[in-house]
Amino acid sequence: METLLIFNNDVALIGNLHGQVRADQRPAEISSNVWHLQLRHQCCDPQHWYRDAAGSPVIHWTGGFCRESSEEAKLAILESSEPYRTYSDDVSGLAIRAVFHPNLREWVIDDLPAEA
């Protein structure tokens, strides 16, 4: 499912599950209120992180898999930080700092105030 990163009355920046962002224009035949409701229904919300961070952390992502030869279960634990990128649409002036975590298949935006 796609993720709604940021929007205004006429344009939305939407991230997909491949880490790509596109700008969608509001169709002229529908109102901005109806369009916002459609966007909220069709897209997921991003995760939120702090503005002052250098990147978005992935903390204790766990997953398992089996090897075919021995059927031994393996556990993976990932701890890292991914740098933010700025995504923008020049025509509308929309811009957002975000990162896509491919292992988690989710988008994170830096919209929370810094912790004191």
MARBAGU-468586 format. One line per field, with one value per residue: residue in three letters; x negated, y negated, z negated of N, C-alpha, C in turn. Coordinates in nm, 4 decimals. Atoms other than C-alpha are relative to their C-alpha. Example, Ala and Ser with C-alpha at 12.3 -4.5 7.8 and 13.67 -1.06 7.14 Angstrom:
residu Ala_Ser
nX -0.0890_0.0820
nY 0.1190_0.1190
nZ 0.0000_0.0060
caX -1.2300_-1.3670
caY 0.4500_0.1060
caZ -0.7800_-0.7140
cX -0.0900_0.0770
cY -0.1200_-0.1090
cZ 0.0000_-0.0730
END
This chain:
residu Met_Glu_Thr_Leu_Leu_Ile_Phe_Asn_Asn_Asp_Val_Ala_Leu_Ile_Gly_Asn_Leu_His_Gly_Gln_Val_Arg_Ala_Asp_Gln_Arg_Pro_Ala_Glu_Ile_Ser_Ser_Asn_Val_Trp_His_Leu_Gln_Leu_Arg_His_Gln_Cys_Cys_Asp_Pro_Gln_His_Trp_Tyr_Arg_Asp_Ala_Ala_Gly_Ser_Pro_Val_Ile_His_Trp_Thr_Gly_Gly_Phe_Cys_Arg_Glu_Ser_Ser_Glu_Glu_Ala_Lys_Leu_Ala_Ile_Leu_Glu_Ser_Ser_Glu_Pro_Tyr_Arg_Thr_Tyr_Ser_Asp_Asp_Val_Ser_Gly_Leu_Ala_Ile_Arg_Ala_Val_Phe_His_Pro_Asn_Leu_Arg_Glu_Trp_Val_Ile_Asp_Asp_Leu_Pro_Ala_Glu_Ala
nX -0.0840_0.0755_0.0005_-0.0213_0.1059_-0.0424_-0.0916_-0.0713_-0.1289_0.0117_0.1047_0.0406_0.1202_-0.0354_0.1099_-0.0420_0.0743_0.1315_0.0793_-0.0137_-0.1020_-0.0596_-0.0937_-0.1319_-0.0818_-0.1430_-0.0825_-0.0739_-0.1440_-0.0380_0.0433_0.1179_-0.0439_-0.0267_0.1293_0.0717_-0.0612_0.0420_0.1411_0.0082_-0.0552_0.0813_0.1416_0.0386_0.0705_0.1410_0.0483_0.0485_0.1232_0.0392_0.0596_0.1418_0.0795_0.0706_-0.0710_-0.1055_0.0554_-0.0715_0.0415_-0.0411_-0.0828_0.0314_-0.0620_0.0565_-0.0135_0.0503_0.0845_-0.0612_0.0792_-0.0084_-0.1215_0.0417_-0.0564_0.0966_-0.0611_0.0771_-0.0292_0.0580_0.0018_0.0725_-0.0620_-0.0085_-0.0047_-0.1167_0.0121_-0.1065_-0.0832_-0.0731_-0.0656_0.0322_-0.1174_-0.0888_0.0761_0.0001_0.1270_0.0007_0.1158_-0.0513_0.0851_-0.0710_0.0690_-0.0467_-0.0211_-0.1261_-0.0972_-0.0737_0.0557_0.0112_0.0211_0.0558_-0.0919_-0.0177_0.0961_0.1159_-0.0171_0.0772
nY 0.1180_0.1235_0.0830_0.1428_0.0678_0.1377_0.0470_0.1261_-0.0060_-0.0330_-0.0982_-0.0921_-0.0810_-0.1360_-0.0951_-0.1380_-0.1047_-0.0144_0.1146_0.1098_0.0991_0.0697_0.1076_-0.0170_0.1208_-0.0177_0.0149_0.1262_-0.0207_-0.0269_0.1018_-0.0385_-0.0813_-0.1359_-0.0566_-0.0353_-0.1234_-0.1096_-0.0282_-0.0666_-0.1343_-0.0803_-0.0037_-0.0163_0.1111_-0.0320_0.0044_0.1345_0.0037_0.1333_0.0906_0.0271_-0.1221_-0.0109_-0.0999_-0.0732_-0.1280_-0.1271_-0.0589_-0.1377_-0.0684_-0.1423_-0.0835_-0.1339_-0.0775_-0.1375_-0.0487_-0.1205_-0.1214_-0.0491_0.0553_0.0685_0.1348_0.1070_0.1247_0.1187_0.1212_0.1116_0.1289_0.0912_0.1296_0.0337_0.1458_0.0585_0.0684_0.0969_-0.0224_0.1247_0.0299_0.1413_0.0769_0.0260_0.0443_-0.1016_-0.0668_-0.0798_-0.0866_-0.1336_-0.1139_-0.1263_-0.1172_-0.1106_-0.1239_0.0132_0.0447_0.1148_0.1345_0.0779_0.1422_0.0677_0.1072_0.0178_0.0952_-0.0604_-0.0258_0.0913
nZ 0.0000_-0.0077_0.1208_-0.0198_0.0746_0.0262_-0.1037_0.0184_-0.0686_-0.1418_-0.0310_0.1071_-0.0218_0.0397_-0.0087_-0.0258_0.0720_-0.0621_0.0420_-0.0948_0.0339_-0.1137_0.0303_-0.0614_-0.0082_0.0269_-0.1200_0.0011_0.0192_0.1399_0.0960_0.0780_0.1149_-0.0481_-0.0382_0.1233_0.0509_-0.0880_0.0285_0.1311_-0.0141_-0.0912_0.0399_0.1407_0.0643_0.0258_0.1378_0.0309_0.0781_0.0449_-0.0981_0.0227_-0.0185_-0.1281_-0.0790_0.0677_0.0441_-0.0020_0.1274_0.0291_-0.0985_0.0066_-0.1023_-0.0016_-0.1222_0.0114_-0.1085_-0.0557_0.0231_0.1376_0.0596_0.1213_0.0067_0.0236_0.0449_-0.0370_0.0759_-0.0724_0.0668_-0.0872_-0.0225_-0.1415_-0.0154_-0.0654_-0.1288_-0.0204_-0.1179_-0.0222_-0.1266_-0.0214_-0.0423_0.1147_0.1161_0.1059_0.0271_0.1235_0.0222_0.0292_-0.0338_-0.0196_0.0540_-0.0834_0.0759_0.0719_-0.0993_0.0527_-0.0113_0.1237_-0.0247_0.1180_0.0323_0.1436_0.0563_0.0675_0.1430_0.0849
caX 0.0000_-0.1181_-0.1939_-0.0654_-0.3722_-0.2352_0.0426_0.2130_0.5349_0.3963_0.0979_-0.0030_-0.3449_-0.2921_-0.5572_-0.5358_-0.6749_-0.9811_-1.1046_-0.9885_-0.7846_-0.5454_-0.3367_0.0360_0.2546_0.6106_0.8557_1.0302_1.3777_1.3602_1.3278_1.0165_1.2155_1.3348_0.9844_0.8315_1.0802_0.9944_0.6214_0.6688_0.8732_0.6332_0.2989_0.1297_-0.0010_-0.3802_-0.5687_-0.6905_-1.0351_-1.2256_-1.3317_-1.6748_-1.7851_-2.0375_-1.8229_-1.5452_-1.6504_-1.5445_-1.5473_-1.5277_-1.3680_-1.3435_-1.2683_-1.3252_-1.3734_-1.4436_-1.7263_-1.6053_-1.8941_-1.8722_-1.5429_-1.7327_-1.5579_-1.7664_-1.6864_-1.7973_-1.8186_-1.8799_-1.9835_-2.0763_-1.9998_-1.8867_-1.9517_-1.6591_-1.6132_-1.4132_-1.1288_-0.9602_-0.7330_-0.8614_-0.5298_-0.3288_-0.6103_-0.5495_-0.8557_-0.9116_-1.2145_-1.1549_-1.3211_-1.1967_-1.2944_-1.2813_-1.3107_-1.0112_-0.8349_-0.7431_-0.8037_-0.9193_-0.8909_-1.0704_-0.7804_-0.8081_-0.9638_-1.3080_-1.3128_-1.4302
caY 0.0000_-0.3516_-0.6125_-0.9691_-1.1748_-1.5315_-1.7124_-2.0464_-2.1402_-2.0604_-1.8220_-1.5155_-1.3535_-0.9777_-0.7144_-0.3601_-0.0294_-0.0613_-0.3809_-0.6109_-0.9303_-1.0839_-1.4008_-1.3530_-1.6435_-1.6832_-1.6162_-1.9415_-1.7848_-1.7092_-1.9401_-1.9461_-1.8064_-1.5060_-1.4539_-1.4597_-1.1939_-0.9806_-1.0131_-0.9144_-0.6127_-0.4963_-0.5551_-0.4594_-0.7139_-0.7375_-0.6731_-0.9877_-1.0745_-1.3752_-1.6761_-1.7086_-1.3507_-1.2801_-0.9919_-0.7573_-0.4603_-0.1036_0.0499_0.4236_0.5291_0.9026_1.1652_1.5299_1.7723_2.1407_2.2916_2.5612_2.7994_2.8189_2.6357_2.4478_2.1274_1.8116_1.4820_1.1453_0.8330_0.5038_0.1838_-0.1062_-0.4591_-0.5651_-0.9224_-1.1429_-1.2675_-1.5714_-1.5015_-1.7972_-1.9201_-2.2490_-2.3567_-2.3260_-2.4093_-2.0917_-1.9417_-1.6743_-1.5037_-1.1314_-0.7926_-0.4587_-0.1462_0.1360_0.4154_0.2816_0.1576_-0.1704_-0.5429_-0.7673_-1.1471_-1.3922_-1.5955_-1.5614_-1.8421_-1.7721_-1.6148_-1.8413
caZ 0.0000_0.0707_-0.1966_-0.2039_-0.3030_-0.2750_-0.0879_-0.0369_0.1430_0.4883_0.4667_0.2619_0.2292_0.2120_0.1392_0.2729_0.1434_0.3680_0.2012_0.4815_0.4386_0.6865_0.6898_0.7546_0.8662_0.7375_1.0182_1.1133_1.0899_0.7148_0.4166_0.2002_-0.0965_0.1040_0.2418_-0.1083_-0.2201_0.0840_0.0132_-0.3523_-0.2464_0.0272_-0.1501_-0.4764_-0.7231_-0.7614_-1.0839_-1.2612_-1.3979_-1.5334_-1.3259_-1.4868_-1.4150_-1.1414_-1.0283_-1.1186_-1.3328_-1.2826_-1.6278_-1.6864_-1.3617_-1.3896_-1.1322_-1.0768_-0.7925_-0.7453_-0.5451_-0.3114_-0.3775_-0.7558_-0.8213_-1.0893_-1.1996_-1.1870_-1.3571_-1.2243_-1.4410_-1.2660_-1.4410_-1.2169_-1.1121_-0.7660_-0.6481_-0.5553_-0.1990_-0.0973_0.1445_0.3088_0.5830_0.7227_0.8743_0.5514_0.3107_0.1069_-0.0586_-0.3224_-0.4734_-0.4782_-0.4592_-0.3303_-0.5257_-0.2694_-0.5261_-0.7171_-0.4028_-0.5682_-0.5324_-0.8180_-0.8138_-1.0442_-1.1769_-1.5557_-1.7612_-1.9075_-2.2515_-2.5287
cX -0.0887_0.0177_0.0140_-0.1003_0.0402_0.0937_0.0492_0.1294_-0.0086_-0.0968_-0.0274_-0.1294_0.0276_-0.1196_0.0517_-0.0899_-0.1345_-0.0892_0.0059_0.1149_0.0498_0.0925_0.1292_0.0757_0.1442_0.0758_0.0888_0.1479_0.0406_-0.0565_-0.1225_0.0395_0.0255_-0.1318_-0.0805_0.0560_-0.0398_-0.1448_-0.0149_0.0506_-0.0925_-0.1432_-0.0164_-0.0586_-0.1450_-0.0257_-0.0602_-0.1260_-0.0406_-0.0735_-0.1505_-0.0890_-0.0660_0.0713_0.1053_-0.0539_0.0941_-0.0491_0.0630_0.1035_-0.0388_0.0740_-0.0656_0.0173_-0.0552_-0.0888_0.0571_-0.0770_0.0176_0.1286_-0.0284_0.0561_-0.1098_0.0763_-0.0911_0.0443_-0.0755_0.0102_-0.0822_0.0711_-0.0060_0.0077_0.1287_-0.0380_0.1138_0.0698_0.0848_0.0672_-0.0156_0.1216_0.0872_-0.0732_0.0000_-0.1390_0.0103_-0.1315_0.0524_-0.1053_0.0901_-0.0857_0.0476_0.0259_0.1321_0.1142_0.0871_-0.0789_-0.0005_-0.0257_-0.0493_0.0845_0.0244_-0.0999_-0.1112_0.0308_-0.0890_-0.1036
cY -0.1246_-0.0838_-0.1462_-0.0751_-0.1420_-0.0411_-0.1398_0.0107_0.0490_0.1122_0.0874_0.0681_0.1371_0.0908_0.1407_0.0986_0.0324_-0.1181_-0.1181_-0.0908_-0.0640_-0.1098_0.0261_-0.1315_0.0350_-0.0139_-0.1245_0.0182_0.0323_-0.1076_0.0488_0.0851_0.1444_0.0690_0.0426_0.1289_0.1207_0.0392_0.0768_0.1436_0.0911_0.0203_0.0240_-0.1305_0.0404_0.0121_-0.1393_0.0083_-0.1445_-0.0801_-0.0146_0.1227_-0.0006_0.0980_0.0681_0.1365_0.1172_0.0724_0.1379_0.0534_0.1454_0.0744_0.1354_0.0652_0.1390_0.0316_0.1322_0.1270_0.0547_-0.0415_-0.0665_-0.1427_-0.0996_-0.1251_-0.1152_-0.1170_-0.1134_-0.1262_-0.0933_-0.1339_-0.0287_-0.1516_-0.0450_-0.0542_-0.1004_0.0315_-0.1248_-0.0012_-0.1498_-0.0850_-0.0386_-0.0567_0.0988_0.0607_0.0725_0.0753_0.1343_0.1043_0.1219_0.1119_0.1226_0.1289_-0.0014_-0.0378_-0.1132_-0.1291_-0.0665_-0.1444_-0.0665_-0.1215_-0.0199_-0.1021_0.0734_0.0218_-0.0923_0.0738
cZ 0.0000_-0.1264_0.0376_-0.0869_-0.0403_0.1131_-0.0332_0.0795_0.1441_0.0345_-0.1225_0.0410_-0.0609_0.0225_0.0242_-0.0755_0.0636_-0.0336_0.0952_-0.0420_0.1289_-0.0507_0.0757_-0.0069_-0.0342_0.1316_-0.0114_-0.0327_-0.1435_-0.0911_-0.0769_-0.1205_0.0402_0.0363_-0.1226_-0.0594_0.0847_-0.0264_-0.1307_0.0070_0.0813_-0.0478_-0.1496_-0.0523_-0.0210_-0.1501_-0.0214_-0.0847_-0.0213_0.1066_-0.0167_0.0232_0.1375_0.0923_-0.0831_-0.0420_0.0266_-0.1246_-0.0150_0.0971_-0.0037_0.1098_-0.0009_0.1358_-0.0255_0.1184_0.0481_-0.0356_-0.1409_-0.0710_-0.1341_0.0035_-0.0344_-0.0406_0.0377_-0.0860_0.0679_-0.0847_0.0873_0.0054_0.1489_0.0131_0.0689_0.1371_0.0082_0.1316_0.0182_0.1365_0.0199_0.0340_-0.1192_-0.1206_-0.1151_-0.0143_-0.1328_-0.0078_-0.0460_0.0335_0.0152_-0.0545_0.0784_-0.0766_-0.0752_0.0928_-0.0538_0.0194_-0.1367_0.0401_-0.1278_-0.0370_-0.1483_-0.0522_-0.0735_-0.1472_-0.0793_-0.0799
END
